[in-house]
Amino acid sequence: MKYFGMILISTILLIFTFTGCTNKNSTEKTDTTKETDTVEERDTTEETDTSEEIDTSEEADISEETDTTEEIDTSEEIDTAEETDTDENSEEYNGLDSQFIVYENKKFGFSLEFPISWGDNYIIKENEDYIEINFVGDSETSKNYYEESSQINGLTMFYIGSEDFINDNIFLDSVREIGRANDISYYYFTDTDYPLSALINDYIKDDNEKKLAADDYIIAKKMTEDIENIIDTFKSIE
């Protein structure tokens, strides 16, 4: 009986000892599982953060690439605009033959450039010591026929004459030197009266002629705005 009691106590102790070990292992397993879960969660969080950083970096790269592309496109537009401007300026500068008609006077040794827009509304009369640039329109008044013939004379807008001619004639207006050719100085000048005023003179009685003359006057006035530019094209052709 004494031995039976000791065996029973030993058995109970063994049971408690085994139960305690089992609980300890379970606790360790639980702790291990928690640690594993924590590590996995940390890894997942790190991966998520890394993924977000990568996405952010990629977005930044894409944004930078887009900005760069826009800058390139803007640069190309600027370059294209500059090229267009340059081309237009080149055409304007080099296109004199298409915009002007070059008049050459080999006797006097100079040239002038007249706008194409003047069309058939002018004639150039060459005299001994000067040239005369006259307006001609649709009206009979603008044609200003010579009394002794049917030749058109036109209405004088301006002259270019030699220095000798200027010295021999005192009744001239707006006289100024514009250049030299063949060692001779040439001058721009006008009449002391205003020939174009004939187009708006009250002595025109015919209503149709009066209208034609009035229209011619508008054209002639517009043409006179180009005279300074024409004078600036004076050039010796020696």
Summary of the structure (lengths in Angstrom):
residues: 238
radius of gyration: 51.8
end to end distance: 154.9
largest distance: 176.7
contacts: 579
relative contact order: 0.09
helix: 59%
strand: 21%
